[in-house]
Amino acid sequence: GEDVKPFTPEKTKEIVMSLQQPAVFCNMVGDWPALQWNVKHLSAVLEGKTIQFRLGLKTVDLVPQFETSCSYVEATLEEFLAWSCGQPSCLSGPFSCYDYSKYWAYADYKYIAKIFEDKPEIFQDVRWSDFGFPGRSGKESTLWIGSEGANTPCHLDSYGCNLVLQIQGRKRWHLFPPGDTSFLYPTRIPYEESSVFSKVNIANPDLKRFPEFRNSTAHVVTLNPGQVLLVPRHWWHYVESIDPVTVSINSWIELDADHGARVEEAITRVLVCAIKSAESPSDGDLWLNPTEVEATSHEINLQYLNKAVSAYLRCQETSETSVSGQASSSSTGAKQRTNTSCKRKRREVACEPESCTLLTQECDFPTPRAEELQKIPFGPHLIQVLPQSHKTRVMGAVAVESGGGDLLHENEGEHFGKLHCKRKRLLMSNDCETAAHPVDSDCSPCTSQTALSTNDLLDCLVNPRVISLVAQLLLERMGV
């Protein structure tokens, strides 16, 4: 008969919307057809259709390997699989310039609705209704396919929370709480609307340059096939593929707090675009993430800001009306909006008639008290991703065994240290002479250590704490 889930959809949604620490769901997706989505199966379904892969160097530098410093190729999954297995047939294909022993490849942020647009029946292979989100399927989900070493730089998502299903291979997640933001040296260069990047290369941190990173608290988990990871709102994460081939699916759950986040993101866009566009193009600073097609004009950015503020105010009014005479049923104020799951959804600020929270700051993300955590049904089907026992640059990793069970420590002493549904790239390199060399996020034409660059100024101006304060002042000016 049909598999019996350890949690009902209602209970699962309650956990997702209330838990403010990462956790792994086990035994929740055993009957999902999507569990068969390994690369060989997907290759047959796509029938030779090409997708874009991002390539980076396996060598670990002190500088994060941002998307602006990667190369890109268009290839079929069959070609990717041959390359990742070292087959001679790849010597003349799109990966021929990239030695598998030196490079990793990542087909990341691939919206299922786009790559399978001619096969919509496949959307139903993904059943987020089991997590309390009826109607949410593969159409609102994203596909990730990578080789060993493929990774995303450490960042936090500006909007929503995240559910991640691992299908093939394993990925290691390094997560940091929102309260660690200052220890991770946030930067908006490279700029994209929905991500705040860290200057620290989590895999090889430069502790001389970023000494406060020592004070961060890592929550590390290895996600196995069949498990689903909950990444709560504004948790930092660095993700790496640790098996030869990995496949995962995720869906971003929009929250009512995103209305406030859009105001903050609009302010950031105004400042970054205005200041960076004033720089000389000869500086050669690739400040726009490839997901951002172009630097929008000041007029457009102001329109975006006004729309974001108007939507926030409308939602605030709706909230005050809806809660009049009623007690709040949630301590987090995080109610679900299911109209979209696009993490990198830009400038869409329509407001649904649901409650909105006030703008959030770091202090709004306290560690849950012991009595609050006791209400969460942790056990073999819901495993808490615990913090590391000590704060040091040398950290172990925590693995969750498939099917649940105790947390196991592995790799003791390991040196530890990301919305468009069609991602357009500024860099489309197939040149064998063009290597994917890392670029410092705050590089400057001036080599003097005492000279301040434009990016140094921006790191202060658009620091999350500063932007949150500016947003509150703007909303006060508008009568909030």
N, C-alpha and C positions, 0 to 999 in steps of 0.2 A: 504494500500500500504506500500511500504518500508519506514522505518523511515527516516525523514529528519534530517541530522546531523547539529548541529550549526556551525561547521567548515568543510571546504573541507579537504581532505587528504593533499593537498599541504599547506594549511594554518596551519593545525595542526602540520605538520612537521616543518614548519618555526618557530612556537612557541617553539616546543620541542628543536630545535637546537639553538635557540637564547636566550631563557629565562634562566637567571642565578639565579633565585630564585624559590623555590618550589611553585607549584600551583596545583589545583585540577580541572580536566576536568569533567563536568557533562553532562549528556544526549548524550553521545557519543557511548555507547555500548548497548543500549536498545534492539537491534536485535541480539546480540551475543548469540549463543546457550550456550556458556560457563557460562552465568549467571545462568544456571540451575545446575551448578556443586556444589551443596551442598554435604555434607559428605554422606548422604543417597544415593544420585544418584551415586556418585563416588564409593561407596561400591558395588553397584549393577554392575557397569561397570567392576570393578576389579575382581569380582567373587571369593573372598576369597584370593586374592594375598596379601602377607604380605609386609609391608614397615617398615622402621626403624623410630622409634620415639626417640627423645632426651628428657630426663626427668630432671627437676630441681625443687628446693624447692621454694615454694611460699613465704617463709620468706624472708624479704628484709634485706640483710646485707650491710655493708659499702663497700664491695668488689664486683665487677661485677661477675656474675655467667658465667664464660667462658665455652666454649664447653669442655675443658679439665677437668672440674670439674663436668660434668653431667654424668648420667647413660643412658644406651641405651637398648631398647627392640625392637624385631621384632613382629609386630602385624598386624591384619587386620583392616580395617576401621570400620567394624562391632564391633570388640572388643574395639576399641578406643571409638566409640560412646556409647557403653554400659557403659564403665568406666566413661566417662565424664558425663553421666546421672545418675551415682550411682546405676546401676542395679546389682543385686546379681550375675548375670551370669559372671561378670568379676572377681569374687573372686578366681576362679581357672585358670584364663587366664594369659597372659603375664604381665598384669598390677596388678596382685594380691599382689605384694609386695609394691605397691605404693598407699597410701591413697590419693584419689582425693582432699580431703580438704587440704592436705599438699604439693602435687606435681602438676606441670603442665607438659603437654606432647606436643611435637612439631615435626611434620614431616616436616622439613625445607629443602630447596634447593633440592626438588625432581624434576628432569628433566622429563618433560612430555614425551619427546622422548624415555626415558628409561622405565618408569613405564607403558606406554601404547604402547610399541614397537610392540605388537601383535594386536593393534587396531589403526593403523595410520590414519584411517578416522576421529578419534576424534580430530586430530590436527586442522582441519578446524573450530572447534568450537571457536577458538581464532583468531580474525581478526585484527591484527595490521596494516593491509593495510589502515584501516580507519584513522590511525595516520600518514599516509604518508610513510609507509614502506611496499611496495608491496612484497608479497611472504612470509612475516614473519607471522607465525602462532603459534600454540601451540608447534610445533616441536622445536622452538627457545625460549621456555618459561619455566618457573619454577613454581612448585606448592608448596603451603605452607598450612599446616593444623595444627591447634593448639587448645589447650584448654585455658580456662581463665588463665591469668597470664603468658602464654608462651611468651618468649621474646628473642630478639637478643641483645647482649651487644652493647653499643655505639661504632660505627666504621665508617670509611669512606671507600668507594670502590676505589681501585687504578685505575680501568678502567671504562670508559664509563659513561653514564647517565642511569637512571632507570625509567621505566614506570610500575606502580603497579595497578592492577585491584582488587578491593575488591568484593568478591562474597557472602560470608556468614559471618554474625557477623560483628563486628567493631574492628578496630585496631587503636591504638593511636600512632602517629608518633611524636617524639621529634627530630627536625632537627636543626643543627647549621651550620652557614656558614663556608667556608674554612678559612676565616680570624680568626676564633676562635680556630684554631688548638692548639696554645700554651696554651690556657686556658683549654683545654681538656686533657692535659698531655698524648700525644701520646706514644704508646708503640708497639713494634713488638713481644712481648711475651704475649700470645701464638703467634707463628709465622705461618702465611699462606701467600702465595704470594700476594693475591689480597686484603687484608684487613689490615688497620691500626686501631688498637683498642685504646680505651681510658681507662685510669686507673680509671676514675671516674665512680662510679655507679650512673647513671643519676637518678634512682628512689630513691636513698638515698645517696646523695653526702657527702663525708667526707671533710668538708670545712676546718678543721684544717690541714689536710694533703695536700689538694688541694685548697688552698685559691683563686687562680686565676680563679677558676671556677665561682666565683661570677661575673666576667667580661664577661662571655659568654652571648650570646643572643639567646634564644630559640625561634624557630618557631614551634608551637605545633598545630597539627590538628588531629581530629578524622575522619578516613576514613570510610564511609558508603558503603554498597553494591551498586554496579552500578557506583561507582565513580572511577576515575583513577588519581593517584598521580604521578606527575613528580618530581623526585629527581634529581636535576642537578649534574653535575660532581663535585666530591670531597666534597659534603655536608655530614657532619656527621649525623648519625641517630641512634636513639634507638627506637625500635618498640616493642609494647606490645599488646597482645590480651586482650580485655576488655569484651568479651562476652563468654559464655560457650563453644562455638565452632566457630572457624573462618576458612575461606578458602579464599585464595587470589592467584593471578597469576601475575607474573612479567616477564619482558623481559629487559635485559641489552642491550643498544644500544652502540655499539663500536664507538669511535671517533678517528679522525686522531691524536689527542693529545696522544692517548694511545701508540703510538710508543715511544715517549719520556718517558712515564710512565714505559714502559717495561725495558728501560735502568736503570731507578732508582730502579725498583723492582729487577733487576738482581744484581745490586750492593748490595742491602740489603741482598739478599739471600747469596751471597758470604760471607759477614761479619757475618751474624747470624749463618749460618751453621758451618763456620770455628771456631768461638769462642765458641758456645755452644757445639759443638762436642768434644771440647778439655776438657770440664768439666768432672768430675768424674760421672759416671752413678749413683753412690750411693747418689748423691745430691737429687735425686728424683724429680727434677724439670720437670714437664710435659710441656716442652716448645714448642713442636710441636702441632699445632692444629690438631684435628682428621682428617681434610681434607687433611693434608700432610702425606702421607704414611710413608715417611722416610726422613732422612737428607741426601740429595744428596752430592756426593763427591765434593771436591774442583775443580777437573778437569772438571766434568760435569757442575758445576756452572760457571766456566770460559768460557766454550763453550757457555753456555746460554748467558753470558754477551757479548761475541763477536758477536753472532748472533743478539742480540738485537741492538747493536751498528751498525752493518752492515745494518740491516733493516732500522734503523732510517736514516742513511746516504743515502741509496738508495731512501728513500721516500723524503728526503730533496732535493736531486738532481731532482727528478721528479717534486717536487713542484716548484722549481726555473724555470724549463723548462716550466711547464704548465701556470705559472702566468706571464711569460715574455710578456710584452706589454699589459697586462690586468689588470684592476683594481680589487681589491678584492671585492667580493660581500657580504662578511660577516665580521662583526666586531669581531666575536668570534673565527673564524677559526675552528669551530667545525663541520666538515662534516661527514656524516654518513658512516659507513662501516657495511654492513649487512651480512657478511659471518658467523657471530657467535654471540650468545648472552650469552655465558658462562662467567659469572663474574669471576669465578675462573679458567679461561683458562690459563694454564701455558705454558711457553716456546714455544708458537706458535708465531713466529715473522715474518711471511711472510708479505710482504708489497704490498698493492694495489697501482696502479698508481693514487694516490690522494694526495692532499696537506697535508703537515705535519706542525704542529706548533712547535715553540721552546719549550724547557722544561718549565714547569709551576712552579711558586712559589706562595706563599700565596698572594703576591701583585698583581697577575694576575687575582684575582677574586674580583674586586671592586663591591660595591653595585651599581646596575644600577641607573643612574640619573633619575630624575623625568621625563624629556622629553623622555627618552628612554622607561620608563615604560608606558608612555602615548600611545605609539605605540602598546602596547600589548592589545588585546581586552578583558580586564577583565570585568566581568559581571556575570550574572546568570549561564553561561555555562563554565566560566573559573574563578575560585576564587583563588585569591592570598593568600598564607599562610603567614600571617603577623607576624612580630616579636613581642615578648612580649613587653608591654609598659614600663616595668621596669626590671632592672637586679637585681635579688634577688634569693635566694635559694627557696623561696616560690613562685610558679608560678601557674597560672591557665592554663586551656587547651582551645583550640579553636576548635569548632565543625563546620563542613560544613554540613548543612542540605541536605538530599537527594534531588536531582533535582536542587540544586543551592539555591540562595537567600543570605540573609545577613549572616555574620559571627556571631556566637553566642558564648558567653563566658560561660563556664561551669566549675564546680569543683573549684571555687575560693578558694584559700588557700590550694590546694592540694600540699603535700610535693613532690617536684620535684627533683628534684635534678638538615647477612653475607652473580680451578673449575673443580671439577671432575663431569662427568655425572654419575659416580658411586662413592658415597662418602664412603670411607673406614675409619673405626674407629680404633683408638688405644685402646679405652675402649669399651668393650661390656659386661656390667655388668647386670646380672639378679639376683645378690645376694641380698637377702633381708637385709643382714647386711651392704651392701654397700650403703651408702647414698650419695646423690649428694651435697657434701659440697663444698662451694666456696673455691677457692685457690687464694691467692694473686699472682698477676702477677709478682711481683718482690720479691718473697719469696727467702730466702737464708738460708743455714745451719747455718750462723752466726746470732745470735740474737741481737748483738750490733747495736745500732742505728747509731753509728759513722762509722761502717765498710761498705765499698762499695762492692756491689755484682757484679757479671758478668752482671746481668740484668741492674744494674745502669749504667755500662759502655756502654752497648748496647743502652740504651735509649738515650744516648748522641751521640754515633757514628752513629746510624741509624735514628736520628731525621729527619723528612722530609726536613727541611731546609738544614741540612748538606748533606743529600743524593743528593738533587737537585744541590747543589754547586759542589759536587764531580762528578756528571754526566756531568755537563757543562765543568769541567776541563778535563775530559776524552775525551769528544767530541772535545774540542779544540786541545787536543793532536793528535786526529785523523784527524785534518785538517778542522773542521767545522768553 
